[in-house]
Amino acid sequence: MIDIVVNGEKQMLKTETNIKEMVEHLGYEEKSFAVAVNGTFVSLKEYEKTTIKKGDVIDILAPMVGG
């Protein structure tokens, strides 16, 4: 098990995983969000290549509507 922080909340994953698997595990179904790992945004095409490791801080951000 590895500890990570997602949007300010502690989460546990069974093992190191990639971003794509992590967002699916956490229940994010829509594709309209951005992900940052330790303060660095990750492009959608890099989700499967980017491994989430113990202690990582993840921000999942949905777009804001309105003005």
C-alpha positions in Angstrom: 0.0 0.0 0.0 1.2 3.5 -0.8 0.0 6.8 0.7 -0.7 9.7 -1.6 -2.6 13.0 -1.2 -5.4 13.7 -3.7 -7.0 17.2 -3.6 -5.8 17.6 0.0 -7.1 14.3 1.2 -5.0 11.3 2.1 -5.7 8.3 -0.1 -4.3 4.7 -0.2 -3.4 2.8 -3.3 -2.6 -0.9 -3.3 0.5 -0.4 -5.4 2.3 2.2 -7.5 0.1 2.9 -10.5 -0.2 5.3 -13.4 -2.5 8.4 -13.5 -5.0 6.7 -15.8 -5.5 3.8 -13.4 -5.6 6.1 -10.4 -8.4 8.3 -11.7 -10.4 5.3 -12.7 -9.9 3.8 -9.2 -11.0 7.1 -7.6 -14.2 7.2 -9.7 -13.4 10.0 -12.1 -15.4 9.1 -15.2 -15.5 12.3 -17.2 -12.5 13.4 -19.2 -12.9 17.1 -18.5 -10.3 17.6 -15.8 -6.6 18.3 -15.4 -4.1 16.5 -13.3 -1.1 17.8 -11.6 1.5 15.6 -9.8 3.6 17.5 -7.2 2.6 20.8 -8.7 3.4 19.9 -12.3 0.5 19.5 -14.8 0.5 16.2 -16.7 -0.9 16.1 -20.3 -3.6 13.5 -21.1 -1.3 11.6 -23.4 1.1 11.1 -20.5 -1.4 9.6 -18.1 -0.5 6.0 -18.8 3.3 6.8 -18.7 3.3 8.7 -15.4 3.6 6.5 -12.4 2.1 7.6 -9.0 4.5 6.9 -6.2 4.4 7.0 -2.4 4.1 10.5 -1.0 3.0 12.1 -4.3 0.6 15.0 -4.0 -2.1 14.9 -6.8 -4.4 17.7 -7.8 -7.4 16.8 -10.0 -9.0 20.0 -11.3 -12.3 20.4 -13.1 -12.9 23.4 -15.4 -14.9 26.3 -14.1 -17.9 27.4 -16.0 -19.0 31.0 -16.1 -17.3 34.3 -16.0 
